[in-house]
Structures are given as structure tokens and as C-alpha cells.
């Protein structure tokens, strides 16, 4: 095996090749793995599966190497290179990841209608049920209902049988065959009763309740959620309350306020209770009942705020819920209140995410002044830059081209103050992408040039390689070619690799 898979000449003329060349030079196993995790997917986006697989195999960490090889095998299955996909899957030493790779390939081939290959893979699996479920769903879509029924009869694992029936019902609903969709969904509910684990059975019933709502059969949805609630009530572990909250949300969507309230009354965990109330608030908002939605949100945040640290089962889940409630306040017109609620979040990263989402929602509601308040509330420059980029996207979605461009220009100016070089480069990359989408090639080139200059200043080869791989995606389209200045810069980066 040569010292480098990537020839030096390629590394001096191609951005992604340069990133891979640098990654191959990294002596640290963790550093190389981090770099390849970023590089291999970009090669897969180019359908260069052979090189992607070879690079994945240079990773020492078996867990990361297997993850990357599974992604390569999945891509091969998508582009009809089944033989190579199977070869890669078989090269994975550990039984668990190898089975996962084969299952993924089988499902991809089933979805593509290649039943022969999918079945041959299913025969090699200890648990072929999910591949068979994918085959059955595709058979229905192609009009072969008897074949689908025969395939379903082969599935012994109850959860997979429910999945297959649910997918078939959804496919029938999309085709407008309401009678068949309802009949199949009802069979799925019966099959769910055979799932041995209470938590898994309850989760499956809630999913089927959602399907009934999509089908316009709220009556069956309510019955199914009632079964889910009854199952959840019997659970005696930490999953009980979140599943009751899920059932309560389903009752609310299906239009049964009384049953929703009863389900909430059974919940003792405050995070789960607040989550259920958030679902109620969203349903009010969907109906245009913003005042009622805001009232329920106030109740939810009061409950969450009252939860003491010793009562909290999952701090991350609590913070994420706090963020969602804050964003929902913005959605019902309470911009200032949304910012106040977000400011109470203890975790800085979650708070920043909430404020960014609030700004985006407020722009969509044409409340620019409050959106600006949310941006100003973000404490650090890097996070503020990315929030401005999201804000630009929201303006663009509203059709406000000038405002979108102005937000991007502001983000580009602020990016110069970001101290962390990898974050600064990522920001310039995102800004450049959007200027290109806007058709402003001059500003695209400026932002891209600043990103590459920033990457050159990064000293850590692993971080530099990741940043360069991300940067290379800017130049994937045929009409975006790197110029002599960029080639000179990457030649210098390749030449200093490993030093």
C-alpha cells in the first residue's frame, strides 16, 4: 500500500484531494478519523465510491471505520453497484455492524424494486424482517397486493410486521385508496398487540394514531391513542410519562380535549407534562387560536420552571423543551416574550439555538424589529453570524431578496471577528453558498476567498482537513472552478501536510 492514496499532484489541484492528502498525513488516530468522517461523505456525494472506501479503510478506529464503510455500501446500493456494496459489507468484521450494513443494502434494493437481490440479502440475515417489510411496501406501490400479502406472511417479528403494514397503509392512502388504507391500518393495530415490549408497543400505537389522523379518521385515531394510553399506564419505568405525553398530544390532534387532559393528569414528570402542553399549544396555533396557544405555553413554562434539579431526569431534554416553548411563543406573536423565555435557558448552546430559531420565526411573521432583538441577545459573535445566515434564509423564503442579501452582508462583516478559525471558515462557506444561490458571484468569490485564507491559518491538520473538505463542496458544480490563486494556496497546504 503506498504512503498516500492521493497523489501529491492531485492534492495541489483539487480541494477535496488536498483535504484527503492532509488527512492521510495525520499521525493521530483520532485526528485522522475525525478528518475522514468529514471527507468520505463528500467523495460519496461525487459517487467516487472506490476512493471513499479506501480512505475509510485507513481509519484505525474500528467503530468509525465500520460506520464509514456502511455509508459507502449504502451509496453503492443506491447507484446500483450491488456487488461492491455487498463486498464492503462482508469486509466489516463485527457481526452487528455487518448485519446493519446488509440490512441497509437490502432495504435500498427493495425500495428500488430489486426484489431478487433484496430477498437474497434477507436470507443471510438473522433478522430479515425489516428488509421483507420494505419489499412488501414496494410491492404495494407497484400494484402487486397479493405479492405484498405473501411477503407480510413471512414476517414473524411483530414490530417489523407493524412497520410493513403501516407503510402499506400509507402508500395506499397516498394513492387515494382510502378503503385499502383503512383496512391495512386496522390490521397494523391488531398486529401491534403482539409486540411483547410495552414501550415498543405503545410507541407503535401512537405512530398508527398519527396515520389515522393523516387519513382523516380521527375516530380510529382516538381509539388507537386510547390503547396506547392504556399500555403506557402499565409501564413502571422512566418511559411511562413521555409515552403518556405522546398519547395526550395525539388526543389533542384528533380533537378529544377531555381524553388529552385525562392523559396529562396521569403524568408526574414535569418535563413530560410540559411537553404535552406544548403539543396542545401547537394545536391551538394550527387552528389560529394564538391567544389560547400563548396561555397554554405560559402554563407549560411555569411547570418547567418549577422543576427542581433533583426532580429532573434528563437535563438535556428539559433544555431542548425549554427552547421549543420559547420558539413557539414567537410563532404565536409574542416576540418579546419568546426572547425572555429563551434567556432563562441555562445551557448556552441551547439558548443560542432557541434565539436563532426565534429570529427566523419572527422574520417569517414580518416582525423584523423583534427578530433583531433576538439576534442581539445572542452572546457571542460566531453564533450571531450563523443566526444572521438563518435570518437571511427566512427573508429569502418570504421573497425579500434585498433583506436577505443585507443580512448575509452583515454576517460576512461580523465573521471577521470570530476568533475560532474553523467556525469562521464554516461561516464564510455558508455565506458563499448563499451568495452563489443569489447569483452574486462577486460576493461569492470574496466570501470563498476569505474562507480559504482562514483555512490556511489553521495549524491543526485534522481541523484544517475538515475545514477544507467542507470548503470543497462550494466548488462541486461544473460552473464553479478554482482559480490560480486557490491552486497556489492548496499547493502550499499539501506541501506542509504532516509537518
LINWO-V256535 format. One record per residue. N is the residue number from 0. RES is the residue in three letters. SS is DSSP state (H for helix, E for strand, - for the rest). PSI is psi in radians with two decimals (* if undefined). OMEGA is omega in degrees with one decimal (none if undefined). Layout:
# LINWO-V256535
n: [N | N]
res: [RES | RES]
ss: [SS | SS]
psi: [PSI | PSI]
omega: [OMEGA | OMEGA]
This chain:
# LINWO-V256535
n: [0 | 1 | 2 | 3 | 4 | 5 | 6 | 7 | 8 | 9 | 10 | 11 | 12 | 13 | 14 | 15 | 16 | 17 | 18 | 19 | 20 | 21 | 22 | 23 | 24 | 25 | 26 | 27 | 28 | 29 | 30 | 31 | 32 | 33 | 34 | 35 | 36 | 37 | 38 | 39 | 40 | 41 | 42 | 43 | 44 | 45 | 46 | 47 | 48 | 49 | 50 | 51 | 52 | 53 | 54 | 55 | 56 | 57 | 58 | 59 | 60 | 61 | 62 | 63 | 64 | 65 | 66 | 67 | 68 | 69 | 70 | 71 | 72 | 73 | 74 | 75 | 76 | 77 | 78 | 79 | 80 | 81 | 82 | 83 | 84 | 85 | 86 | 87 | 88 | 89 | 90 | 91 | 92 | 93 | 94 | 95 | 96 | 97 | 98 | 99 | 100 | 101 | 102 | 103 | 104 | 105 | 106 | 107 | 108 | 109 | 110 | 111 | 112 | 113 | 114 | 115 | 116 | 117 | 118 | 119 | 120 | 121 | 122 | 123 | 124 | 125 | 126 | 127 | 128 | 129 | 130 | 131 | 132 | 133 | 134 | 135 | 136 | 137 | 138 | 139 | 140 | 141 | 142 | 143 | 144 | 145 | 146 | 147 | 148 | 149 | 150 | 151 | 152 | 153 | 154 | 155 | 156 | 157 | 158 | 159 | 160 | 161 | 162 | 163 | 164 | 165 | 166 | 167 | 168 | 169 | 170 | 171 | 172 | 173 | 174 | 175 | 176 | 177 | 178 | 179 | 180 | 181 | 182 | 183 | 184 | 185 | 186 | 187 | 188 | 189 | 190 | 191 | 192 | 193 | 194 | 195 | 196 | 197 | 198 | 199 | 200 | 201 | 202 | 203 | 204 | 205 | 206 | 207 | 208 | 209 | 210 | 211 | 212 | 213 | 214 | 215 | 216 | 217 | 218 | 219 | 220 | 221 | 222 | 223 | 224 | 225 | 226 | 227 | 228 | 229 | 230 | 231 | 232 | 233 | 234 | 235 | 236 | 237 | 238 | 239 | 240 | 241 | 242 | 243 | 244 | 245 | 246 | 247 | 248 | 249 | 250 | 251 | 252 | 253 | 254 | 255 | 256 | 257 | 258 | 259 | 260 | 261 | 262 | 263 | 264 | 265 | 266 | 267 | 268 | 269 | 270 | 271 | 272 | 273 | 274 | 275 | 276 | 277 | 278 | 279 | 280 | 281 | 282 | 283 | 284 | 285 | 286 | 287 | 288 | 289 | 290 | 291 | 292 | 293 | 294 | 295 | 296 | 297 | 298 | 299 | 300 | 301 | 302 | 303 | 304 | 305 | 306 | 307 | 308 | 309 | 310 | 311 | 312 | 313 | 314 | 315 | 316 | 317 | 318 | 319 | 320 | 321 | 322 | 323 | 324 | 325 | 326 | 327 | 328 | 329 | 330 | 331 | 332 | 333 | 334 | 335 | 336 | 337 | 338 | 339 | 340 | 341 | 342 | 343 | 344 | 345 | 346 | 347 | 348 | 349 | 350 | 351 | 352 | 353 | 354 | 355 | 356 | 357 | 358 | 359 | 360 | 361 | 362 | 363 | 364 | 365 | 366 | 367 | 368 | 369 | 370 | 371 | 372 | 373 | 374 | 375 | 376 | 377 | 378 | 379 | 380 | 381 | 382 | 383 | 384 | 385 | 386 | 387 | 388 | 389 | 390 | 391 | 392 | 393 | 394 | 395 | 396 | 397 | 398 | 399 | 400 | 401 | 402 | 403 | 404 | 405 | 406 | 407 | 408 | 409 | 410 | 411 | 412 | 413 | 414 | 415 | 416 | 417 | 418 | 419 | 420 | 421 | 422 | 423 | 424 | 425 | 426 | 427 | 428 | 429 | 430 | 431 | 432 | 433 | 434 | 435 | 436 | 437 | 438 | 439 | 440 | 441 | 442 | 443 | 444 | 445 | 446 | 447 | 448 | 449 | 450 | 451 | 452 | 453 | 454 | 455 | 456 | 457 | 458 | 459 | 460 | 461 | 462 | 463 | 464 | 465 | 466 | 467 | 468 | 469 | 470 | 471 | 472 | 473 | 474 | 475 | 476 | 477 | 478 | 479 | 480 | 481 | 482 | 483 | 484 | 485 | 486 | 487 | 488 | 489 | 490 | 491 | 492 | 493 | 494 | 495 | 496 | 497 | 498]
res: [UNK | UNK | UNK | UNK | UNK | UNK | UNK | UNK | UNK | UNK | UNK | UNK | UNK | UNK | UNK | UNK | UNK | UNK | UNK | UNK | UNK | UNK | UNK | UNK | UNK | UNK | UNK | UNK | UNK | UNK | UNK | UNK | UNK | UNK | UNK | UNK | UNK | UNK | UNK | UNK | UNK | UNK | UNK | UNK | UNK | UNK | UNK | UNK | UNK | UNK | UNK | UNK | UNK | UNK | UNK | UNK | UNK | UNK | UNK | UNK | UNK | UNK | UNK | UNK | UNK | UNK | UNK | UNK | UNK | UNK | UNK | UNK | UNK | UNK | UNK | UNK | UNK | UNK | UNK | UNK | UNK | UNK | UNK | UNK | UNK | UNK | UNK | UNK | UNK | UNK | UNK | UNK | UNK | UNK | UNK | UNK | UNK | UNK | UNK | UNK | UNK | UNK | UNK | UNK | UNK | UNK | UNK | UNK | UNK | UNK | UNK | UNK | UNK | UNK | UNK | UNK | UNK | UNK | UNK | UNK | UNK | UNK | UNK | UNK | UNK | UNK | UNK | UNK | UNK | UNK | UNK | UNK | UNK | UNK | UNK | UNK | UNK | UNK | UNK | UNK | UNK | UNK | UNK | UNK | UNK | UNK | UNK | UNK | UNK | UNK | UNK | UNK | UNK | UNK | UNK | UNK | UNK | UNK | UNK | UNK | UNK | UNK | UNK | UNK | UNK | UNK | UNK | UNK | UNK | UNK | UNK | UNK | UNK | UNK | UNK | UNK | UNK | UNK | UNK | UNK | UNK | UNK | UNK | UNK | UNK | UNK | UNK | UNK | UNK | UNK | UNK | UNK | UNK | UNK | UNK | UNK | UNK | UNK | UNK | UNK | UNK | UNK | UNK | UNK | UNK | UNK | UNK | UNK | UNK | UNK | UNK | UNK | UNK | UNK | UNK | UNK | UNK | UNK | UNK | UNK | UNK | UNK | UNK | UNK | UNK | UNK | UNK | UNK | UNK | UNK | UNK | UNK | UNK | UNK | UNK | UNK | UNK | UNK | UNK | UNK | UNK | UNK | UNK | UNK | UNK | UNK | UNK | UNK | UNK | UNK | UNK | UNK | UNK | UNK | UNK | UNK | UNK | UNK | UNK | UNK | UNK | UNK | UNK | UNK | UNK | UNK | UNK | UNK | UNK | UNK | UNK | UNK | UNK | UNK | UNK | UNK | UNK | UNK | UNK | UNK | UNK | UNK | UNK | UNK | UNK | UNK | UNK | UNK | UNK | UNK | UNK | UNK | UNK | UNK | UNK | UNK | UNK | UNK | UNK | UNK | UNK | UNK | UNK | UNK | UNK | UNK | UNK | UNK | UNK | UNK | UNK | UNK | UNK | UNK | UNK | UNK | UNK | UNK | UNK | UNK | UNK | UNK | UNK | UNK | UNK | UNK | UNK | UNK | UNK | UNK | UNK | UNK | UNK | UNK | UNK | UNK | UNK | UNK | UNK | UNK | UNK | UNK | UNK | UNK | UNK | UNK | UNK | UNK | UNK | UNK | UNK | UNK | UNK | UNK | UNK | UNK | UNK | UNK | UNK | UNK | UNK | UNK | UNK | UNK | UNK | UNK | UNK | UNK | UNK | UNK | UNK | UNK | UNK | UNK | UNK | UNK | UNK | UNK | UNK | UNK | UNK | UNK | UNK | UNK | UNK | UNK | UNK | UNK | UNK | UNK | UNK | UNK | UNK | UNK | UNK | UNK | UNK | UNK | UNK | UNK | UNK | UNK | UNK | UNK | UNK | UNK | UNK | UNK | UNK | UNK | UNK | UNK | UNK | UNK | UNK | UNK | UNK | UNK | UNK | UNK | UNK | UNK | UNK | UNK | UNK | UNK | UNK | UNK | UNK | UNK | UNK | UNK | UNK | UNK | UNK | UNK | UNK | UNK | UNK | UNK | UNK | UNK | UNK | UNK | UNK | UNK | UNK | UNK | UNK | UNK | UNK | UNK | UNK | UNK | UNK | UNK | UNK | UNK | UNK | UNK | UNK | UNK | UNK | UNK | UNK | UNK | UNK | UNK | UNK | UNK | UNK | UNK | UNK | UNK | UNK | UNK | UNK | UNK | UNK | UNK | UNK | UNK | UNK | UNK | UNK | UNK | UNK | UNK | UNK | UNK | UNK | UNK | UNK | UNK | UNK | UNK | UNK | UNK | UNK]
ss: [- | - | - | - | - | - | - | H | H | H | H | - | - | - | H | H | H | H | H | H | H | H | H | H | - | - | - | - | H | H | H | H | H | H | H | H | H | H | H | H | H | H | H | H | H | - | - | - | H | H | H | H | H | H | H | H | - | - | - | - | - | H | H | H | H | H | H | H | H | H | H | H | H | H | H | H | H | H | - | - | - | H | H | H | H | H | H | H | H | H | - | - | - | - | H | H | H | H | H | H | H | H | H | H | H | H | H | H | H | H | H | - | - | - | H | H | H | H | H | H | H | H | - | - | - | - | - | - | H | H | H | H | H | H | H | H | H | H | H | H | H | - | - | - | H | H | H | H | H | H | H | H | H | - | - | - | - | H | H | H | H | H | H | H | H | H | H | H | H | H | H | H | H | H | - | - | - | H | H | H | H | H | H | H | H | H | H | H | H | H | H | H | - | - | - | - | - | H | H | H | H | H | H | H | H | H | H | H | H | H | H | H | H | H | - | - | - | H | H | H | H | H | H | H | H | H | H | H | H | H | H | H | H | - | - | - | - | - | H | H | H | H | H | H | H | H | H | H | H | H | H | H | H | H | - | - | H | H | H | H | H | H | H | H | H | - | - | - | - | H | H | H | H | H | H | H | H | H | H | H | H | H | H | H | H | H | - | - | - | H | H | H | H | H | H | H | H | H | H | H | H | H | H | H | H | H | - | - | H | H | H | - | - | - | H | H | H | H | H | H | H | H | H | H | H | H | H | H | H | H | H | - | - | - | H | H | H | H | H | H | H | H | H | - | - | - | - | H | H | H | H | H | H | H | H | H | H | H | H | H | H | H | H | H | - | - | - | H | H | H | H | H | H | H | H | H | - | - | - | - | H | H | H | H | H | H | H | H | H | H | H | H | H | H | H | H | H | - | - | - | H | H | H | H | H | H | H | H | H | H | H | H | H | H | H | - | - | - | - | - | H | H | H | H | H | H | H | H | H | H | H | H | H | H | H | H | H | - | - | - | H | H | H | H | H | H | H | H | H | H | H | H | H | H | H | H | H | - | - | - | H | H | H | H | H | H | H | H | H | H | H | H | H | H | H | - | - | - | - | - | - | - | - | H | H | H | H | H | H | H | H | H | H | H | H | - | - | - | -]
psi: [2.22 | 2.86 | -0.65 | 2.37 | -0.53 | 2.07 | 2.55 | -0.66 | -0.66 | -0.68 | -0.39 | -0.01 | -0.16 | 2.25 | -0.82 | -0.67 | -0.65 | -0.76 | -0.77 | -0.67 | -0.76 | -0.74 | -0.69 | -0.38 | -0.13 | 2.22 | -0.56 | 2.24 | -0.75 | -0.70 | -0.75 | -0.72 | -0.75 | -0.69 | -0.80 | -0.52 | -0.53 | -0.57 | -0.80 | -0.78 | -0.53 | -0.69 | -0.64 | -0.62 | -0.47 | 0.00 | 0.43 | 1.28 | -0.59 | -0.87 | -0.67 | -0.74 | -0.72 | -0.73 | -0.69 | -0.64 | -0.18 | -0.10 | 2.22 | -0.66 | 2.04 | -0.64 | -0.84 | -0.70 | -0.77 | -0.73 | -0.76 | -0.71 | -0.61 | -0.71 | -0.67 | -0.77 | -0.71 | -0.75 | -0.73 | -0.73 | -0.61 | -0.64 | 0.31 | 0.33 | 1.18 | -0.71 | -0.78 | -0.63 | -0.78 | -0.65 | -0.75 | -0.72 | -0.74 | -0.38 | -0.23 | 2.14 | -0.77 | 2.38 | -0.76 | -0.99 | -0.62 | -0.75 | -0.67 | -0.73 | -0.80 | -0.72 | -0.75 | -0.78 | -0.76 | -0.76 | -0.72 | -0.76 | -0.62 | -0.78 | -0.58 | -0.08 | 0.12 | 1.30 | -0.59 | -0.85 | -0.75 | -0.72 | -0.65 | -0.59 | -0.73 | -0.64 | -0.35 | -0.07 | 2.52 | -0.59 | 1.51 | 0.09 | -0.70 | -0.50 | -0.77 | -0.67 | -0.68 | -0.67 | -0.81 | -0.75 | -0.71 | -0.61 | -0.69 | -0.78 | -0.55 | 0.02 | 0.10 | 1.30 | -0.74 | -0.70 | -0.69 | -0.73 | -0.71 | -0.69 | -0.74 | -0.61 | -0.35 | -0.26 | 2.08 | -0.54 | 2.02 | -0.76 | -0.69 | -0.63 | -0.72 | -0.76 | -0.80 | -0.80 | -0.69 | -0.75 | -0.67 | -0.75 | -0.74 | -0.71 | -0.73 | -0.69 | -0.73 | -0.55 | -0.12 | 0.17 | 1.39 | -0.69 | -0.82 | -0.67 | -0.79 | -0.76 | -0.73 | -0.69 | -0.67 | -0.68 | -0.64 | -0.69 | -0.76 | -0.72 | -0.59 | -0.49 | -0.30 | -0.11 | 2.15 | -0.52 | 2.25 | -0.78 | -0.79 | -0.67 | -0.75 | -0.75 | -0.74 | -0.73 | -0.69 | -0.70 | -0.70 | -0.57 | -0.74 | -0.70 | -0.73 | -0.66 | -0.77 | -0.54 | -0.09 | 0.28 | 1.29 | -0.49 | -0.81 | -0.57 | -0.80 | -0.74 | -0.69 | -0.71 | -0.55 | -0.66 | -0.71 | -0.76 | -0.75 | -0.67 | -0.75 | -0.62 | -0.47 | -0.21 | 2.39 | 0.65 | -2.98 | -0.23 | -0.24 | -0.95 | -0.78 | -0.62 | -0.62 | -0.67 | -0.65 | -0.73 | -0.72 | -0.73 | -0.69 | -0.76 | -0.74 | -0.81 | -0.60 | -0.11 | 0.21 | 1.60 | -0.70 | -0.82 | -0.60 | -0.79 | -0.69 | -0.70 | -0.71 | -0.63 | -0.35 | -0.14 | 2.30 | -0.53 | 2.19 | -0.58 | -0.78 | -0.68 | -0.77 | -0.61 | -0.73 | -0.71 | -0.62 | -0.69 | -0.70 | -0.78 | -0.71 | -0.64 | -0.70 | -0.77 | -0.69 | -0.58 | 0.01 | 0.21 | 1.23 | -0.67 | -0.76 | -0.66 | -0.80 | -0.66 | -0.75 | -0.64 | -0.67 | -0.68 | -0.72 | -0.79 | -0.56 | -0.71 | -0.76 | -0.70 | -0.52 | -0.18 | 2.06 | 2.81 | -0.70 | -0.31 | -0.23 | 2.11 | -0.61 | 1.77 | -0.69 | -0.77 | -0.68 | -0.78 | -0.72 | -0.68 | -0.73 | -0.74 | -0.75 | -0.66 | -0.74 | -0.79 | -0.60 | -0.59 | -0.73 | -0.61 | -0.37 | 0.31 | 0.03 | 1.19 | -0.87 | -0.71 | -0.67 | -0.75 | -0.71 | -0.77 | -0.73 | -0.62 | -0.35 | -0.17 | 2.25 | -0.60 | 2.16 | -0.74 | -0.73 | -0.66 | -0.76 | -0.77 | -0.71 | -0.80 | -0.65 | -0.77 | -0.68 | -0.80 | -0.75 | -0.78 | -0.72 | -0.62 | -0.76 | -0.47 | 0.15 | 0.48 | 1.27 | -0.67 | -0.80 | -0.61 | -0.70 | -0.65 | -0.71 | -0.72 | -0.77 | -0.43 | -0.23 | 2.20 | -0.61 | 2.70 | -0.73 | -0.83 | -0.63 | -0.63 | -0.86 | -0.55 | -0.69 | -0.63 | -0.77 | -0.65 | -0.71 | -0.74 | -0.69 | -0.72 | -0.74 | -0.69 | -0.55 | -0.10 | 0.23 | 1.42 | -0.78 | -0.75 | -0.65 | -0.75 | -0.69 | -0.72 | -0.69 | -0.74 | -0.68 | -0.71 | -0.72 | -0.70 | -0.72 | -0.51 | -0.50 | -0.37 | -0.07 | 2.10 | -0.61 | 2.06 | -0.67 | -0.68 | -0.67 | -0.76 | -0.78 | -0.70 | -0.82 | -0.66 | -0.83 | -0.67 | -0.78 | -0.76 | -0.77 | -0.63 | -0.63 | -0.74 | -0.57 | -0.18 | 0.22 | 1.47 | -0.50 | -0.83 | -0.54 | -0.87 | -0.63 | -0.85 | -0.73 | -0.72 | -0.70 | -0.60 | -0.80 | -0.66 | -0.67 | -0.76 | -0.67 | -0.47 | -0.20 | 2.30 | -0.60 | 2.12 | -0.62 | -0.84 | -0.69 | -0.72 | -0.76 | -0.79 | -0.69 | -0.64 | -0.75 | -0.75 | -0.62 | -0.47 | -0.31 | -0.46 | 0.33 | -0.75 | 2.60 | -0.45 | 0.15 | 1.81 | 2.42 | 2.53 | -3.05 | -0.57 | -0.80 | -0.70 | -0.66 | -0.70 | -0.80 | -0.48 | -0.68 | -0.68 | -0.76 | -0.67 | -0.47 | 0.04 | 2.30 | -0.03 | *]
omega: [-179.5 | -178.6 | 177.8 | 171.4 | -178.7 | 176.5 | -178.4 | -179.2 | 177.3 | -178.0 | -179.3 | -177.9 | -177.8 | -174.6 | -178.4 | 176.9 | 177.6 | 178.3 | -179.8 | 178.9 | 177.8 | -178.9 | 178.9 | -178.2 | -176.4 | -178.3 | -179.5 | 178.5 | 179.4 | -179.7 | 178.8 | 179.7 | 179.2 | -179.8 | -178.7 | 177.1 | 177.8 | -172.2 | -175.1 | 178.9 | 179.3 | 174.7 | 178.0 | 176.9 | 176.3 | -177.4 | 175.8 | -170.8 | -178.9 | -179.2 | 178.2 | 179.9 | 179.3 | 178.7 | 178.1 | -178.3 | 176.8 | -179.1 | -178.6 | -177.0 | -174.0 | -179.8 | -179.6 | 179.6 | 179.2 | 178.4 | -178.6 | 178.9 | 175.8 | 178.7 | 178.3 | 179.4 | 178.6 | 178.5 | 178.0 | 179.0 | -180.0 | -176.1 | 174.0 | 173.9 | -171.3 | -177.4 | -179.5 | 178.2 | -179.8 | 178.1 | 179.1 | 179.8 | -178.6 | 179.8 | 179.1 | -171.5 | -176.1 | -175.1 | -176.9 | 178.4 | 179.0 | 178.3 | 178.0 | 179.4 | 179.9 | 178.3 | 179.1 | 178.1 | 179.8 | 179.3 | 178.4 | -179.0 | 176.7 | 179.8 | 179.2 | -180.0 | 178.4 | -173.6 | -178.8 | 179.2 | -178.9 | -179.0 | 179.3 | 176.7 | -179.6 | -179.4 | -178.2 | -175.3 | 174.1 | -179.8 | -175.0 | -166.7 | -175.3 | 172.9 | 177.9 | 177.7 | 178.3 | 177.0 | -178.5 | -179.7 | -179.8 | 177.7 | 177.7 | -179.8 | -179.7 | 175.3 | -178.8 | -178.7 | 177.5 | 178.2 | 179.4 | 179.4 | 179.8 | 178.7 | 178.6 | -179.7 | 179.5 | -174.6 | 179.8 | -178.2 | -172.0 | -177.5 | 179.1 | 177.5 | 177.0 | 179.2 | 179.6 | 179.0 | 179.5 | 179.6 | 178.4 | 178.5 | 179.6 | 179.1 | 178.3 | 178.9 | 179.2 | 179.3 | -179.8 | 178.9 | -173.6 | -176.9 | -179.4 | 179.3 | -179.0 | -178.9 | -178.5 | 178.5 | 177.1 | 175.9 | 178.7 | 178.2 | 178.0 | 179.9 | -179.9 | 179.0 | 180.0 | 178.7 | -171.4 | -175.7 | -175.2 | -176.4 | -178.5 | 178.8 | -179.7 | 179.2 | 179.7 | 179.5 | 177.6 | 176.8 | 178.5 | 174.3 | 176.9 | 179.6 | 178.3 | 177.8 | 178.8 | 179.5 | -179.6 | 179.7 | -179.2 | 179.1 | 178.6 | 177.8 | -179.0 | 178.1 | -178.6 | 176.9 | 177.2 | 175.0 | 178.6 | -179.8 | -179.5 | 177.1 | -178.8 | -178.3 | -177.4 | -177.7 | -177.1 | 176.9 | -173.5 | -179.2 | -174.2 | -174.2 | 176.9 | 178.9 | 173.9 | 177.4 | 177.8 | 177.5 | 178.6 | 178.0 | 178.3 | 176.1 | -179.2 | 179.6 | -177.8 | 174.2 | 179.4 | -177.5 | -178.2 | -179.7 | 177.6 | 178.8 | 179.7 | 178.5 | 178.7 | -178.8 | -179.8 | -174.2 | 177.7 | -179.6 | -173.4 | 177.1 | 178.6 | 179.4 | 178.3 | 177.8 | 177.2 | 178.6 | 176.2 | 177.3 | 176.5 | -178.7 | 178.8 | 179.3 | 174.5 | -179.0 | 179.1 | 179.5 | -178.8 | -178.7 | -171.9 | 180.0 | 178.4 | 178.8 | 179.6 | 179.4 | 179.1 | 177.9 | 177.6 | 177.9 | -178.7 | -177.2 | 177.1 | 178.5 | -179.4 | -179.8 | -177.7 | -177.8 | -179.2 | -176.8 | -178.3 | 178.0 | -172.8 | -179.8 | -175.4 | -176.8 | -179.9 | 178.7 | 179.1 | 179.4 | 179.3 | 177.5 | 177.2 | 178.9 | -179.1 | 178.5 | 178.5 | -179.7 | 179.3 | 174.1 | 178.7 | -178.1 | 179.3 | 170.9 | -178.7 | -176.4 | -179.2 | 179.0 | 179.0 | 180.0 | 178.1 | -179.0 | 178.9 | -178.3 | -178.8 | -177.5 | -175.3 | -177.5 | -173.7 | -178.6 | 178.8 | 177.9 | 178.6 | 178.9 | 179.4 | -178.9 | 177.5 | 179.3 | 177.7 | 179.4 | -179.8 | -179.7 | -178.4 | 175.0 | 178.8 | 178.0 | 179.0 | 176.0 | -173.6 | -178.2 | 178.8 | 177.3 | 178.1 | 177.3 | 179.4 | 178.7 | -178.8 | -179.4 | 179.2 | -168.1 | -174.1 | -174.2 | -177.3 | 179.9 | 179.5 | 178.0 | -178.8 | 176.2 | 177.1 | 176.8 | 176.7 | 178.4 | 176.8 | 178.4 | -179.9 | 176.0 | -178.6 | 178.2 | 177.4 | -177.4 | -179.4 | -173.2 | -177.2 | 179.2 | 178.5 | 179.9 | 179.6 | 178.8 | 177.3 | 179.0 | 177.2 | 178.5 | -179.6 | 178.6 | -178.8 | -178.2 | -179.9 | -177.3 | -178.2 | -174.6 | -177.9 | -171.2 | 179.8 | 177.3 | 179.2 | 178.7 | 178.9 | 179.2 | 178.6 | 179.3 | -179.2 | 178.2 | -179.6 | 178.9 | -176.5 | 175.5 | 177.2 | 177.7 | 178.4 | -178.2 | -179.5 | -175.3 | 179.1 | 179.2 | 174.6 | -178.1 | 179.3 | -179.4 | 179.7 | 179.0 | 178.1 | 177.8 | -178.5 | 176.5 | 178.4 | 179.7 | -180.0 | -178.5 | 179.4 | -176.1 | -177.5 | -176.4 | 179.7 | 179.4 | 179.5 | -179.4 | 177.8 | -179.2 | -179.5 | 176.6 | 177.8 | 180.0 | -176.3 | -178.3 | 177.3 | -172.5 | 179.6 | -179.7 | -176.9 | -176.3 | 175.9 | -177.8 | 177.3 | -177.9 | -177.5 | 179.4 | 179.3 | 179.6 | 179.0 | 179.9 | -176.9 | 174.6 | 177.5 | 179.2 | 178.9 | -178.3 | -178.1 | -177.0 | 177.2 | -178.5 | none]
